[in-house]
Structure formats: structure tokens, C-alpha cells
Amino acid sequence: MNQPMTDEDPPRERRAQPTPRPRLAEPTWTVDDARTLYGIPRWGAGFFDVGERGTMLVRPRGPDGPALDLADVAADLAAKGIGLPALVRFTDILRARTDALQGAFEQAIAEHGYPGAYRAVIPIKVNQQWHVARAVVEHGRRRGLALEVGTKPELYIALGLATAPDDLIVCNGFKDRAYVELALGAGKLGRRSILVLDRVGGVDLVVDACRRLGVRPRLGVRVKLSSKGAGCWSDSSGDHSKFGLDMAELLETVEALRRAGMLDCLELLHFHIGSQITALHAVEEAAREASRIFAELRRAGVRLRYLDCGGGLAVDYGGAVTGGRTVDYSMAQYAGAIVGAVGRICAEVGVPAPTLLTESGRALLAHHSVLLFDVLEVHRAEPVEAVPPPDPGDDPLSHAAWRLGEAPFRDAEDTLRRLIDLRAQALERFNAGRLDLRGRARFEAIAHTVERRVRLLAEGRTPADIYYCNFSLFQSLPDHWGIDQLFPVAPVQRLDEAPARRAVLADLSCDSHGMVQTFIGRGAGEHGVMLHEGDGGRYVLGAFLVGAYQKSLSSLHNLFGATNAVHLALCEGGYEVHEVAEGETMADVLEYVRFPRARVLADLAAAADAAVQRGALTRPEADALLDAHRDGMHGTTYLVDN
């Protein structure tokens, strides 16, 4: 049994760090400094903290619950043969976040005297992994958790999860005949699916399918609001958003359903003003506009029951980070804004208040997953120094480049443009034979040093070391690469020591984009993160809040496959490993790109036979080599300890 950690427990042996580490003399550094440096109180939501022994703690049930030591978790996984990188999922955090969201709306309903109800909706697209979706649905079902899908495969997942009579499935996205028939047929299986219409032409498709199948549908409509979201996804909302009906199209759809005798089937109004809404006023404005549309439709005889407010409940990944990502409200304030706005307008117009739905997948899932990975090696950055002067006999271009670096500059861009011009001249002289190879090398060394000095001084930062790490950015943190999402990153040990090195992270991929260079901080993202000097032991880092979207968006760049994934749940006296989803092997990723294991091994066998015929290998050597290849196909795509 794995025991939980408390701040009073005696130190435990760390199997992943067998070598005692030297203590650095830093009398002024405390674990409170580590909390502040890595922003843990801002993004941890009470689930993450630093223990007095300087290790990262996770409290899966919230700040008052038992704590687990992430450094010990990494060591325990290693002892079980589960190597890093590993995605560690905490089932109890899923449950806690689900309860918190439901509780926030229940409290708002009570405070505002709202006569309707609330149901949280989990969009399958946020994390389509079976273990995750099952855990959320099974726990949230008792409080009415519903599911949202946008494609046929996601609908199949939902049909497998929504097994209780009251389970609800909201069907969004583009629909073809097969999608519509699948959703309609679910009703015959006892599943409650609502088909949301977001295009005028969708009515005819649904009506035709209903007549052929002899069923009555449950329908919703998605509208485009003029109200816009706030934050980095605000451009996806408003009058020009990708999905939804404008007001004229909405009325046309209502009339089409009336003519088909299906107006009584329309029971849900849906809107969405973007993910990660950062400002509460945008939530309130959208809720008011949607409530007015709901009330007008009710007065017109449309028997709507649900108001689906879509997604948008933001996760504060970095606290004080600027640039359209700072969140100015809490979960309770979000719930209060929606409940208050809808309740006031429905009471004013005199229509029944709807059951409220929100598709808050990111808020439910982001915190529950932590990516643990280890540092392989470190490239130390050279300090910013004066540029060594050229020799008297060096080419004049070398002297000109040196003067650029030595002269005080006010305009870094102008200095760099002049350096580009000097480089062009040097290349021209080299190609014309007026600059020899040694002279060109001397010029390039000076020019490189000058450029680095100018950039660093202009940006007011110190050089950063490169920490090479055992993970793939494209597989595990694709949002950082694709949309500059900042994820909290911190070591899981040695947090009682002052970190001395500013570092950027490089992954294993052969791609210059495979780096994490910007981190959460007090400004609009900081270049580099403070990490510790090597001490001869294993150094494990954690990337936090990676439970939403990252698994679904991951790519096989350089054929780095899915990492090991471990599902931990608290139990009496410690924690249990509920599920271990083994990472993809080399055979798995080769199969994905249509290189079956059998084909690859057949090609290798042919090459081995040819080598035997040439005398380059003996038959026993060839057989041993092929056996090694067969075994290697079942190995991880990541690096392993030797």
C-alpha cells in the first residue's frame, strides 16, 4: 500500500534518487519562496502545494484532504516498471472539480431564488480517454451530469457511457444522415439524445430521417449571439462565429419545425461565445442576450426546457499572466452571473425558468493530470560578456561587427539590421575569394557573439540553460506549440533549495519548435524557468493542468507515441493504482503510419540474409540481430534508463 504524505512524516527513501544530494547553503530560502516562484497558489486550486521537505504535494480531494508526494509517486512508478515520461491522472481531482461546479450552481440557485435547475455537461472532445470519461460520468451522474458530442465517434462513446435512464446527450457539430440516424436510434435504446440544429438545412435532414424511422426527435437550436467572448478565443464568437443560426435563420427554423408538426420537439436553446472567457462581464452580457431570446421563443409558443450556455468557464493557468488570459472571476461568480441574469429576465417576461446547462469541460478536467518527465542533460549557457576584439590582421568586416557590439546602442533592431548587412557582405567576399575560410570563421564567431549580446541586453534577461528532457512537446503539450498556451512547470523535488539556473526545456524531437521557452510569470510570460543545478541524482519535472485537450490534440511528430498513463485514487491509508494505460510501443506507432511490424521485420530479415550471403554476418549473428529487432519493437519510443 502506498502511504499518503504529511508534512510531519519522517523522510522516506526515494528509490529514484538513491544518491544523497548535497544541501545548498541558502538560509533565506523557504518553501514559501518556492510556492511564490512557481505560482502554485495561483494555479494550484488547492490541489497542489509544497511540503516542508521540499517536494511537490498533490491533495486530490482539495486543501483539507490527504497529501501525496509527487517525488515518491515517480519513485513508486519506477519501482513498478512504469518509466517516465508518464501522465499521472488523479481520479479524486475529477470528482472534486465536478462537485465544485455543481455546488457553485446549486449555491447560486439558492441565493437568487432561481426556480429552475442546473446540469453540468462534459464535452467528450476535452478528453476522450475511456478511463477519464467513465470516472467523470459515474461520479457526476448522481447530480445530473450530461454529455456533449460533436461527431459520430464521440456519439458512440457517449452511448456507451450514458447508461442510466436520466442520462442526457447533447449532439452538436456538423451532421450527416448517419449521424442523425444514430442519434435518433439511440432513443429506441433508452438513451436521451438532443439533436442540436445549427444550420437551416439541418431541419429537412432531421424531418426526413424521423419519418423514415418513425420516431419523434428531441431537438435543440444553436444561435449566434452578438455578444462576444473575452480572451484569446474571443474571435470565435459574435455574429461571424463558425456555428449557429442568426436571428432570421432561427425564426426560419422554428417555422420549418412548425410546418413539419415538430415544434413541440424543440426543447433546448444553445449558445457558445468561446473558450476560456477571461472577463465576467462577457459571461453576464451573453447570458442576458440568450435569456431574452429564450423568453421570446417561449412567449411564441416554443416549449423550451433547457438553456445550454456552452463552454467558456476559464482555467487560470498562470494567475497574473497578461495577454488576454488572466481570469477575473471565480467559479462561484461565474455561476452567479448566469443564474442571476437568466432568472431576472425570465421573471420579467413571465416565462418558466429553464434548466441551465454549461459545457465546462476544461474547468472539470484540466487539473486532474500531471505530466512527469525527467531531465536527461543540461547545456550551460555562456554569460553575457564583452565581445573579444578582433586581431589587427582580421578582415575589416570583423572589426566592423565588433564595433557594433561594443558601441552603446539605443535601437536593437537597427543594430541587428546592420549586422545582417555585414553578414551579407562577408558571404559575398567569401564567394568571390576575397575572404578565406579562417577569416570567415573569425567573422562569424564575432557576429554570433554580438547578436547574442544585443538580443539579451535588449530584452533585459540573462542567458538560459537548455535542459534536455525525456518527453515530446507535440505528443504531450501540443497547445503550447500550437497556440502558445502556458502550462505551469516546476520540479517535484528540491523545492526547499533556491534554484540557481534559468532554463528552457528541449524535448526529444528533431524539431526546433520542440522547446518550451516561455513560462507563467508576473509579466506576459517569462523567458525561462528557474531550476536547480544537477546534483548527480534524478531530477523530475512536472507540467501541470494538462488534463484538458492535450491527449486529444497530441501528434506523432517524430513518431513519439503516447506516454504511460497511470490513474491514481486515494484509499484508506494511501493510494491505489486503478488503471495503467501502457504507452505506445514502436510497433504501435509504426502501424499507425501504415508500416506494419511484420513488413518492417520482413525487410530487416531480407537485409540480414543478404548480409550473410556477402559474408558480413554469420547466420547466428544475423538471427541474434533479428531477435533484438523483434524485441525492440515492443519497447517505448522514449529514452529509458540503462
Wavefront OBJ file of the C-alpha trace (Angstrom):
o trace
v 0.000 0.000 0.000
v 1.310 3.430 -0.894
v 1.029 5.816 2.041
v -0.023 9.465 1.801
v 2.480 12.128 2.743
v 2.003 14.649 5.527
v 4.301 17.473 6.443
v 5.094 15.737 9.755
v 6.135 12.373 8.289
v 9.805 11.385 8.522
v 11.760 11.454 5.253
v 11.255 8.395 3.064
v 13.808 6.685 0.891
v 13.435 7.785 -2.723
v 14.222 4.871 -4.966
v 14.502 7.214 -7.951
v 17.222 9.238 -6.183
v 19.473 6.711 -4.436
v 22.405 9.117 -4.167
v 22.188 11.579 -1.240
v 22.181 15.096 -2.584
v 24.308 17.880 -1.133
v 22.460 20.657 0.615
v 22.983 24.149 -0.710
v 23.543 26.827 1.868
v 20.667 29.231 1.317
v 19.441 30.358 4.740
v 16.922 32.847 3.359
v 15.142 30.410 1.026
v 11.973 28.694 2.260
v 9.290 26.553 0.699
v 7.093 29.663 0.700
v 9.571 31.165 -1.752
v 9.104 28.096 -3.967
v 5.330 28.494 -3.808
v 5.678 32.100 -4.908
v 8.313 31.486 -7.582
v 6.324 28.793 -9.357
v 2.943 30.499 -8.802
v 1.417 27.466 -7.091
v -1.222 29.367 -5.053
v -2.437 30.980 -8.285
v -2.955 27.878 -10.404
v -2.993 25.031 -7.878
v -6.665 25.496 -6.890
v -5.881 23.885 -3.544
v -4.784 20.629 -5.170
v -1.035 21.314 -5.339
v 1.383 22.595 -2.722
v 4.974 22.308 -1.497
v 5.756 20.146 1.510
v 8.186 21.162 4.227
v 10.755 18.704 2.903
v 10.761 20.493 -0.434
v 8.734 18.080 -2.564
v 5.624 18.813 -4.593
v 2.468 17.595 -2.906
v -0.868 16.844 -4.512
v -4.042 16.906 -2.440
v -6.548 15.172 -4.730
v -9.553 15.977 -2.539
v -8.654 19.609 -2.048
v -6.695 21.631 0.509
v -8.158 19.854 3.532
v -7.593 16.345 2.201
v -4.663 13.922 2.455
v -1.497 14.682 0.501
v 0.605 12.542 -1.813
v 4.243 13.283 -2.601
v 4.804 13.515 -6.371
v 8.513 12.708 -5.985
v 7.524 9.499 -4.208
v 4.886 8.786 -6.843
v 7.586 9.000 -9.532
v 9.797 6.668 -7.497
v 6.948 4.203 -6.926
v 6.157 4.134 -10.631
v 9.791 3.379 -11.395
v 9.720 0.531 -8.884
v 6.665 -0.872 -10.684
v 8.475 -0.714 -14.018
v 6.493 2.285 -15.266
v 9.033 4.629 -16.756
v 8.919 8.352 -17.360
v 7.538 10.269 -19.106
v 4.229 9.344 -17.519
v 0.871 11.056 -17.394
v -0.452 10.730 -13.860
v -4.201 11.162 -13.534
v -5.872 11.729 -10.180
v -9.426 10.413 -10.183
v -10.230 12.234 -6.943
v -9.468 15.610 -8.555
v -12.001 14.831 -11.289
v -14.596 14.138 -8.624
v -13.693 17.226 -6.613
v -13.923 19.550 -9.618
v -17.258 18.042 -10.663
v -18.641 18.538 -7.156
v -17.283 22.099 -7.028
v -19.014 23.114 -10.268
v -22.315 21.503 -9.337
v -22.065 23.037 -5.876
v -21.352 26.523 -7.239
v -24.533 26.477 -9.332
v -26.627 24.952 -6.561
v -25.472 27.718 -4.222
v -26.230 30.397 -6.832
v -29.685 28.905 -7.431
v -30.389 29.068 -3.705
v -29.043 32.628 -3.310
v -31.014 34.008 -6.277
v -34.158 32.016 -5.578
v -33.923 30.606 -9.095
v -36.905 28.330 -9.816
v -35.048 26.126 -12.314
v -32.295 23.534 -12.036
v -28.741 23.039 -13.305
v -26.885 20.202 -15.017
v -23.195 20.219 -15.858
v -22.234 18.900 -19.294
v -18.913 17.242 -20.070
v -17.839 17.582 -23.725
v -16.281 14.314 -24.858
v -13.775 16.198 -27.039
v -11.971 17.624 -23.996
v -10.623 14.199 -23.085
v -11.828 11.156 -24.990
v -9.921 8.603 -22.926
v -12.256 5.911 -21.647
v -10.867 5.830 -18.101
v -11.286 9.595 -17.722
v -14.750 9.865 -19.260
v -16.028 6.900 -17.277
v -14.772 8.309 -13.968
v -16.408 11.700 -14.588
v -19.734 10.254 -15.731
v -20.026 7.687 -12.959
v -19.356 10.281 -10.268
v -21.361 13.137 -11.800
v -24.411 11.072 -12.704
v -25.933 11.394 -9.232
v -26.124 15.172 -9.753
v -27.311 15.077 -13.362
v -24.062 15.306 -15.328
v -24.771 15.224 -19.071
v -22.579 14.556 -22.120
v -21.859 16.630 -25.236
v -20.633 15.224 -28.556
v -19.719 16.765 -31.874
v -19.004 13.765 -34.116
v -20.222 10.245 -34.773
v -17.283 8.558 -32.969
v -17.891 10.750 -29.919
v -21.576 9.834 -30.025
v -20.653 6.147 -29.921
v -18.542 6.858 -26.826
v -21.443 8.716 -25.200
v -23.888 5.926 -25.977
v -21.588 3.529 -24.149
v -21.332 5.828 -21.136
v -24.903 7.148 -20.872
v -26.485 4.012 -19.465
v -28.812 5.481 -16.832
v -32.401 6.472 -17.758
v -31.862 10.159 -16.944
v -28.532 10.497 -18.769
v -28.627 13.256 -21.368
v -26.547 13.589 -24.575
v -26.323 16.923 -26.397
v -25.430 16.333 -30.061
v -23.601 19.301 -31.612
v -21.463 19.619 -34.723
v -21.987 19.062 -38.440
v -24.367 16.176 -39.130
v -24.914 13.797 -41.992
v -27.649 11.226 -42.400
v -25.723 8.572 -40.459
v -25.119 10.950 -37.512
v -28.794 11.905 -37.366
v -29.982 8.299 -37.571
v -27.518 7.223 -34.889
v -28.818 9.896 -32.508
v -32.462 9.155 -33.293
v -31.934 5.430 -32.933
v -30.446 5.982 -29.510
v -33.915 6.853 -28.276
v -35.092 3.336 -29.025
v -32.250 2.074 -26.834
v -33.393 4.222 -23.934
v -30.802 6.972 -24.464
v -31.898 10.630 -24.276
v -30.123 12.452 -27.091
v -30.912 16.009 -28.194
v -30.036 16.863 -31.798
v -28.917 20.488 -31.963
v -29.676 22.269 -35.256
v -27.110 24.900 -36.221
v -27.882 25.256 -39.955
v -31.192 25.940 -41.683
v -30.717 22.929 -43.952
v -30.470 20.641 -40.954
v -34.220 20.692 -40.417
v -35.024 18.819 -43.631
v -32.396 16.179 -42.844
v -33.884 15.518 -39.402
v -37.502 15.576 -40.535
v -36.788 13.107 -43.349
v -34.950 10.725 -41.008
v -37.727 10.885 -38.408
v -40.366 9.968 -40.954
v -38.344 7.040 -42.284
v -37.595 5.721 -38.803
v -40.994 6.512 -37.342
v -39.627 8.392 -34.311
v -40.195 11.759 -32.660
v -36.929 13.635 -32.115
v -35.644 15.705 -29.227
v -34.257 18.890 -30.752
v -32.263 21.972 -29.902
v -31.140 25.058 -31.813
v -27.826 26.845 -31.602
v -27.863 30.608 -32.030
v -25.177 33.158 -32.813
v -25.147 35.888 -30.220
v -23.953 39.383 -30.964
v -22.307 39.294 -27.541
v -18.636 38.379 -27.827
v -16.399 36.475 -25.503
v -13.293 37.882 -23.849
v -9.824 36.411 -24.069
v -7.616 34.799 -26.681
v -10.568 32.911 -28.284
v -12.941 35.877 -28.471
v -12.647 35.984 -32.283
v -14.564 32.695 -32.483
v -17.696 34.319 -31.070
v -20.104 37.024 -32.183
v -22.042 37.455 -35.417
v -19.339 35.802 -37.516
v -18.832 32.676 -35.420
v -18.462 29.344 -37.194
v -21.600 27.661 -35.837
v -25.130 28.750 -35.103
v -28.166 30.477 -36.549
v -28.629 34.216 -36.757
v -31.995 35.633 -35.711
v -33.585 35.383 -39.160
v -32.382 31.800 -39.566
v -33.644 30.965 -36.074
v -37.155 32.127 -36.931
v -36.994 30.285 -40.256
v -36.022 27.082 -38.420
v -38.857 27.496 -35.930
v -41.360 27.905 -38.767
v -39.956 24.876 -40.611
v -40.455 22.755 -37.499
v -43.967 24.156 -37.072
v -44.856 23.172 -40.651
v -43.446 19.683 -40.063
v -45.514 19.271 -36.902
v -42.382 19.030 -34.759
v -42.290 22.347 -32.952
v -43.129 20.552 -29.702
v -39.875 18.576 -30.144
v -37.755 21.733 -29.776
v -36.656 21.816 -26.144
v -33.127 23.298 -25.991
v -31.572 26.655 -26.872
v -27.781 26.606 -27.143
v -25.110 29.302 -27.477
v -21.339 29.478 -27.121
v -19.149 32.601 -27.030
v -15.732 30.948 -26.930
v -13.417 29.004 -24.675
v -11.501 30.489 -21.768
v -13.688 33.563 -21.246
v -11.493 35.769 -19.115
v -13.927 38.542 -18.106
v -17.111 38.119 -16.096
v -18.890 40.959 -17.899
v -18.755 38.907 -21.141
v -20.467 35.981 -19.370
v -23.202 38.251 -17.998
v -23.818 40.003 -21.317
v -24.140 36.721 -23.220
v -26.461 35.254 -20.578
v -28.732 38.305 -20.801
v -28.933 38.162 -24.596
v -29.567 34.415 -24.666
v -32.178 34.707 -21.899
v -34.069 37.299 -23.904
v -34.102 35.006 -26.961
v -35.261 32.105 -24.768
v -38.056 34.188 -23.268
v -39.241 35.468 -26.658
v -39.394 31.932 -28.051
v -41.330 30.718 -25.004
v -43.845 33.528 -25.461
v -44.151 32.485 -29.109
v -45.237 29.009 -28.065
v -41.936 27.126 -28.272
v -41.788 24.828 -25.256
v -38.102 25.153 -24.491
v -36.881 23.396 -21.341
v -33.106 23.828 -21.432
v -30.737 26.760 -21.907
v -27.277 25.449 -22.805
v -24.744 28.211 -22.105
v -21.915 26.365 -23.844
v -18.326 26.375 -22.656
v -16.120 29.201 -21.517
v -15.575 28.754 -17.775
v -11.887 29.589 -17.720
v -8.987 27.845 -16.051
v -6.370 30.255 -14.735
v -3.189 28.566 -15.937
v -0.876 31.329 -14.827
v -2.553 33.681 -12.392
v -1.078 37.090 -13.175
v -0.104 36.324 -16.780
v -1.366 39.015 -19.128
v -2.081 38.942 -22.837
v -5.788 38.065 -22.823
v -5.508 35.063 -20.478
v -5.992 36.488 -16.981
v -9.263 35.376 -15.373
v -11.108 37.979 -13.299
v -13.733 35.753 -11.675
v -14.208 32.609 -9.622
v -16.326 29.552 -10.338
v -18.931 30.823 -7.878
v -19.059 34.239 -9.597
v -19.442 32.543 -12.987
v -22.407 30.535 -11.725
v -23.941 33.596 -10.067
v -23.659 35.684 -13.242
v -25.531 33.113 -15.347
v -28.165 32.206 -12.773
v -28.832 35.852 -11.892
v -29.150 37.048 -15.499
v -31.407 34.203 -16.645
v -33.578 34.363 -13.553
v -34.165 38.112 -13.796
v -35.189 38.088 -17.461
v -37.451 35.033 -17.205
v -39.192 36.598 -14.203
v -39.525 39.925 -16.021
v -41.099 38.321 -19.103
v -43.131 35.847 -17.083
v -41.914 32.545 -18.560
v -40.759 29.381 -16.772
v -37.057 29.377 -15.957
v -35.100 26.750 -17.899
v -32.820 24.019 -16.652
v -29.363 25.510 -17.146
v -26.562 23.593 -18.823
v -22.887 24.570 -19.136
v -20.267 22.665 -21.120
v -17.379 23.347 -18.743
v -15.032 20.567 -19.808
v -11.738 22.412 -19.359
v -12.691 23.544 -15.856
v -13.601 19.985 -14.887
v -10.618 18.184 -16.378
v -7.544 20.418 -16.600
v -6.283 19.969 -13.039
v -6.503 16.190 -12.810
v -3.470 15.303 -14.960
v 0.238 15.909 -14.356
v 2.959 15.048 -16.862
v 6.075 13.804 -15.062
v 9.330 13.702 -17.022
v 12.991 13.676 -16.180
v 15.915 15.830 -17.242
v 18.471 13.976 -19.359
v 21.287 16.514 -19.620
v 21.973 20.229 -19.418
v 23.679 22.628 -21.805
v 25.026 25.545 -19.796
v 24.554 28.981 -21.323
v 27.541 31.260 -21.554
v 27.235 34.533 -19.622
v 26.774 37.834 -21.411
v 30.286 39.137 -21.870
v 32.046 41.799 -23.872
v 32.905 40.714 -27.395
v 36.618 39.819 -27.671
v 38.302 42.278 -30.045
v 39.480 41.011 -33.438
v 43.150 40.667 -34.249
v 44.729 43.571 -36.141
v 45.084 41.439 -39.245
v 41.436 40.280 -39.295
v 39.133 41.262 -42.147
v 37.642 44.770 -41.847
v 34.181 43.204 -41.572
v 35.219 41.511 -38.322
v 36.302 44.875 -36.931
v 33.008 46.449 -38.040
v 30.976 43.690 -36.345
v 32.994 44.092 -33.141
v 32.350 47.831 -33.084
v 28.602 47.161 -33.318
v 28.792 45.023 -30.210
v 30.941 47.428 -28.235
v 29.125 50.652 -29.059
v 26.207 51.584 -26.807
v 23.015 51.109 -28.806
v 19.555 52.547 -28.418
v 17.828 50.631 -31.163
v 18.433 46.875 -31.019
v 16.569 46.280 -34.280
v 18.763 48.801 -36.115
v 21.905 47.172 -34.707
v 20.719 43.729 -35.790
v 19.869 45.009 -39.279
v 23.411 46.361 -39.621
v 24.752 43.001 -38.519
v 22.671 41.264 -41.200
v 24.156 43.607 -43.786
v 27.697 42.777 -42.607
v 26.916 39.071 -42.855
v 25.717 39.518 -46.427
v 28.948 41.348 -47.281
v 31.028 38.610 -45.668
v 29.269 35.925 -47.711
v 29.764 37.937 -50.885
v 33.506 38.383 -50.139
v 33.864 34.672 -49.335
v 32.134 33.562 -52.544
v 34.366 35.961 -54.542
v 37.513 34.541 -52.963
v 38.416 37.756 -51.093
v 37.799 36.185 -47.645
v 39.381 32.848 -46.772
v 37.762 30.140 -44.634
v 39.675 31.089 -41.483
v 38.693 34.758 -41.923
v 35.062 33.842 -42.447
v 35.066 31.640 -39.340
v 36.570 34.511 -37.335
v 33.914 36.925 -38.603
v 31.044 34.532 -37.870
v 32.269 33.911 -34.324
v 32.336 37.651 -33.614
v 28.998 38.274 -35.362
v 27.301 35.466 -33.436
v 28.574 36.808 -30.115
v 27.474 40.333 -30.976
v 23.975 39.184 -31.973
v 23.536 37.192 -28.773
v 24.766 40.088 -26.645
v 22.464 42.595 -28.349
v 19.380 40.375 -28.052
v 19.939 39.531 -24.407
v 20.698 43.071 -23.339
v 17.767 44.457 -25.343
v 15.372 42.004 -23.710
v 16.829 42.649 -20.278
v 17.292 38.970 -19.494
v 20.060 36.606 -18.608
v 21.000 33.675 -20.843
v 19.060 30.484 -20.243
v 20.461 26.983 -19.982
v 18.892 24.271 -22.122
v 17.548 21.361 -20.067
v 17.075 18.390 -22.403
v 14.075 16.405 -21.197
v 12.556 12.997 -21.831
v 9.245 13.956 -23.431
v 7.735 15.155 -26.718
v 6.147 18.590 -26.783
v 3.978 17.593 -29.753
v 2.690 14.458 -28.036
v 2.107 15.790 -24.523
v 1.829 19.615 -24.660
v 0.578 20.413 -28.183
v -1.304 23.534 -27.053
v 1.982 25.151 -26.060
v 3.316 24.623 -29.554
v 0.097 25.424 -31.401
v -1.464 28.352 -29.509
v 1.250 29.432 -27.041
v -0.667 28.047 -24.062
v 1.426 28.415 -20.907
v 1.346 25.420 -18.580
v 2.741 25.581 -15.057
v 6.093 23.757 -14.900
v 8.012 23.062 -11.705
v 10.380 20.488 -10.215
v 8.765 17.923 -7.931
v 11.750 17.809 -5.562
v 14.424 20.125 -4.089
v 11.891 22.904 -3.644
v 13.471 23.692 -0.259
v 16.574 24.840 -2.173
v 16.917 28.056 -4.117
v 17.108 27.271 -7.844
v 20.158 28.890 -9.400
v 19.744 28.408 -13.147
v 17.319 29.985 -15.599
v 16.374 27.280 -18.089
v 14.343 26.500 -21.168
v 13.208 22.953 -21.919
v 14.064 20.993 -25.055
v 12.190 17.808 -25.898
v 13.420 14.702 -27.708
v 12.072 15.615 -31.125
v 14.288 16.633 -34.025
v 12.423 19.905 -34.418
v 13.474 23.415 -33.484
v 9.908 24.061 -32.291
v 10.205 21.274 -29.731
v 11.072 23.650 -26.907
v 9.293 25.283 -24.001
v 10.837 28.731 -23.648
v 8.022 30.798 -22.148
v 6.571 30.095 -18.721
v 3.996 31.561 -16.377
v 5.278 34.582 -14.509
v 4.449 38.043 -13.295
v 4.525 39.511 -16.803
v 3.159 38.380 -20.163
v 5.002 35.096 -19.874
v 8.624 34.846 -18.800
v 11.569 33.554 -20.797
v 12.875 30.545 -18.924
v 12.028 28.968 -15.598
v 14.290 28.766 -12.563
v 15.625 25.238 -11.998
v 18.312 23.610 -9.871
v 21.887 22.694 -10.639
v 22.485 18.993 -11.188
v 23.463 17.028 -8.080
v 24.016 13.603 -9.592
v 20.512 12.366 -8.766
v 17.393 12.095 -10.838
v 15.688 15.432 -11.479
v 11.986 15.163 -12.264
v 9.825 17.999 -13.567
v 6.064 18.250 -13.681
v 3.877 20.004 -16.244
v 0.556 20.708 -14.556
v -3.056 21.321 -15.663
v -2.646 19.158 -18.765
v -5.872 17.176 -18.356
v -7.905 19.073 -20.971
v -7.439 18.641 -24.721
v -3.723 17.714 -24.725
v -4.334 13.984 -25.156
v -6.868 14.570 -27.923
v -4.680 17.076 -29.788
v -1.404 15.170 -29.478
v 0.572 14.330 -32.604
v 3.035 11.612 -33.538
v 5.736 14.073 -34.578
v 8.973 12.057 -34.905
v 6.779 9.052 -34.009
v 6.949 9.649 -30.279
v 3.920 7.735 -29.067
v 1.544 8.174 -26.160
v 3.220 8.125 -22.766
v 2.387 5.736 -19.975
v -0.764 6.910 -18.209
v -1.469 5.999 -14.595
v -4.763 6.546 -12.772
v -4.383 7.045 -9.027
v -7.193 7.166 -6.479
v -6.965 7.776 -2.757
v -7.882 4.921 -0.467
v -7.673 4.273 3.248
v -4.058 4.656 4.250
v -2.695 5.754 0.893
v -3.471 5.481 -2.789
v -4.164 2.760 -5.284
v -3.190 2.462 -8.921
v -6.587 1.898 -10.521
v -5.515 1.727 -14.130
v -2.236 1.642 -16.024
v -2.577 2.511 -19.698
v 0.734 1.478 -21.182
v 2.333 3.909 -23.596
v 2.527 3.132 -27.283
v 5.341 0.911 -28.439
v 7.418 1.320 -31.564
v 5.244 -1.310 -33.220
v 2.131 0.711 -32.323
v 3.301 3.972 -33.882
v 4.692 2.241 -36.973
v 1.332 0.567 -37.502
v -0.363 3.973 -37.226
v 1.642 5.287 -40.208
v 0.985 2.092 -42.197
v 4.306 0.376 -41.556
v 3.123 -2.905 -40.027
v 5.567 -4.648 -37.722
v 5.554 -7.727 -39.952
v 6.515 -5.705 -43.024
v 9.367 -3.925 -41.250
v 10.722 -7.168 -39.815
v 10.457 -8.852 -43.216
v 12.550 -6.072 -44.764
v 15.134 -6.435 -41.991
v 15.191 -10.206 -42.446
v 15.854 -9.776 -46.173
v 18.684 -7.357 -45.400
v 20.127 -9.828 -42.875
v 20.012 -12.684 -45.388
v 21.841 -10.524 -47.929
v 24.482 -9.661 -45.316
v 25.003 -13.378 -44.590
v 25.442 -14.088 -48.289
v 28.032 -11.294 -48.536
v 29.865 -12.656 -45.555
v 29.258 -9.505 -43.496
v 27.340 -11.522 -40.877
v 27.285 -15.124 -39.776
v 23.918 -16.819 -39.585
v 23.933 -16.840 -35.738
v 24.823 -13.141 -35.752
v 22.016 -12.386 -38.191
v 19.492 -14.371 -36.115
v 20.560 -12.587 -32.921
v 20.201 -9.234 -34.645
v 16.697 -10.066 -35.858
v 15.698 -11.277 -32.378
v 16.863 -7.952 -30.967
v 14.753 -6.092 -33.540
v 11.699 -8.190 -32.695
v 12.123 -7.435 -29.001
v 12.835 -3.768 -29.684
v 9.531 -3.345 -31.494
v 7.789 -3.802 -28.140
v 9.847 -1.094 -26.452
v 8.953 2.501 -25.657
v 9.545 5.295 -28.136
v 11.107 7.362 -25.325
v 14.505 7.026 -23.707
v 14.952 4.513 -20.901
v 17.456 4.242 -18.086
v 20.365 1.991 -18.926
l 1 2 3 4 5 6 7 8 9 10 11 12 13 14 15 16 17 18 19 20 21 22 23 24 25 26 27 28 29 30 31 32 33 34 35 36 37 38 39 40 41 42 43 44 45 46 47 48 49 50 51 52 53 54 55 56 57 58 59 60 61 62 63 64 65 66 67 68 69 70 71 72 73 74 75 76 77 78 79 80 81 82 83 84 85 86 87 88 89 90 91 92 93 94 95 96 97 98 99 100 101 102 103 104 105 106 107 108 109 110 111 112 113 114 115 116 117 118 119 120 121 122 123 124 125 126 127 128 129 130 131 132 133 134 135 136 137 138 139 140 141 142 143 144 145 146 147 148 149 150 151 152 153 154 155 156 157 158 159 160 161 162 163 164 165 166 167 168 169 170 171 172 173 174 175 176 177 178 179 180 181 182 183 184 185 186 187 188 189 190 191 192 193 194 195 196 197 198 199 200 201 202 203 204 205 206 207 208 209 210 211 212 213 214 215 216 217 218 219 220 221 222 223 224 225 226 227 228 229 230 231 232 233 234 235 236 237 238 239 240 241 242 243 244 245 246 247 248 249 250 251 252 253 254 255 256 257 258 259 260 261 262 263 264 265 266 267 268 269 270 271 272 273 274 275 276 277 278 279 280 281 282 283 284 285 286 287 288 289 290 291 292 293 294 295 296 297 298 299 300 301 302 303 304 305 306 307 308 309 310 311 312 313 314 315 316 317 318 319 320 321 322 323 324 325 326 327 328 329 330 331 332 333 334 335 336 337 338 339 340 341 342 343 344 345 346 347 348 349 350 351 352 353 354 355 356 357 358 359 360 361 362 363 364 365 366 367 368 369 370 371 372 373 374 375 376 377 378 379 380 381 382 383 384 385 386 387 388 389 390 391 392 393 394 395 396 397 398 399 400 401 402 403 404 405 406 407 408 409 410 411 412 413 414 415 416 417 418 419 420 421 422 423 424 425 426 427 428 429 430 431 432 433 434 435 436 437 438 439 440 441 442 443 444 445 446 447 448 449 450 451 452 453 454 455 456 457 458 459 460 461 462 463 464 465 466 467 468 469 470 471 472 473 474 475 476 477 478 479 480 481 482 483 484 485 486 487 488 489 490 491 492 493 494 495 496 497 498 499 500 501 502 503 504 505 506 507 508 509 510 511 512 513 514 515 516 517 518 519 520 521 522 523 524 525 526 527 528 529 530 531 532 533 534 535 536 537 538 539 540 541 542 543 544 545 546 547 548 549 550 551 552 553 554 555 556 557 558 559 560 561 562 563 564 565 566 567 568 569 570 571 572 573 574 575 576 577 578 579 580 581 582 583 584 585 586 587 588 589 590 591 592 593 594 595 596 597 598 599 600 601 602 603 604 605 606 607 608 609 610 611 612 613 614 615 616 617 618 619 620 621 622 623 624 625 626 627 628 629 630 631 632 633 634 635 636 637 638 639 640 641 642
